[in-house]
């Protein structure tokens, strides 16, 4: 995991995943284990994930700006300075 950032209604991860790992399984385990952990803290707030997810791939040359973008999610959304390929949730 290189970076985690988000806003009130979504989260972005910058991660390196080897090609031998199925992204769908990795995401499923991430969602399941994080929900289990948060929901068993004994707090009033429960964590619910949306059904789907989006994946955008980049080469290692782009990793620095991807990390910066993810790290500063709140500022990008507040200023409207968004990278649409990182924010789009609808298929082309």
N, C-alpha and C positions, 0 to 999 in steps of 0.2 A: 504494500500500500504506500503510494507516494504522497497522497493528499486526500482529505475528505472535507467537503464543504457543502453548504446548502442554504436554503431559505426555510421559511415556515412550512412550505408545502412540498418540497422535494430536496433531494440530496444528490450530490455528484461524488464519485470516487475516481481517483486517478490511480490505476493499478497496473501492474505487469502480471499477466497470466500466461503461463507456458502453453504452447499449442496442444499439449496432451490433456489439458483440463477443459472439460465442456463448460462453457460459460453459463448455460442454463442450470447445470447442477451447482456450480459455484454460487450463483445468485440465489438459488433455492436454499442452500445451506446458510448463506449470509442472512437472508430474510428470516429463516426459521430460528436460527440460534440467537439473533439479536432480539427478535420478538419474545422468545422464551426468557431471555435474560431480563429485559426491561419489564415484562409483564409479571415477573416473579420477584420484583424488588419490594413489593408491598406498598407501592405508591398508588395514588388515585388515577394516574394517567396510564393508559394502555397504548401500546404501539401497534398500529395496523399498517401494513404495507399495501400498496395498490397491487392489482393482479399482474400487471405487465411491468416491463422495464425497457430501457433503451440502451444500446451499446454503440459507441463510436470508437473506431480504431484509429490509432496514429502510430507513426514510426517514432523511434527513439529520438530523432532529431527534433521532433515537436514537443517532447516531454516537458521542457522548461515552461513554455507558454501554457500548456494544458494544466500543469501544476498551479501556475499563477492564476489562471482562470478559475479553477476549482477552489483555491484558497480564498479568493475574493468574491465569492458568489453574491453575498449580500450587497456589496458595493456595486457590482455589475447590474444587479436588478434594480437597485435604487436609482442609478444614473441612466438606466435604459441602454447601457453599453453591453449588449448581449451578442454572443456568437451564436447565430441561429442554428448552426449544425450541432451545437452542444445543448440547445434548449428545445429543439423540435420534438414533439411527442407524437405527431401524426405521420403515417407513412407517406412517401412521395406520391 
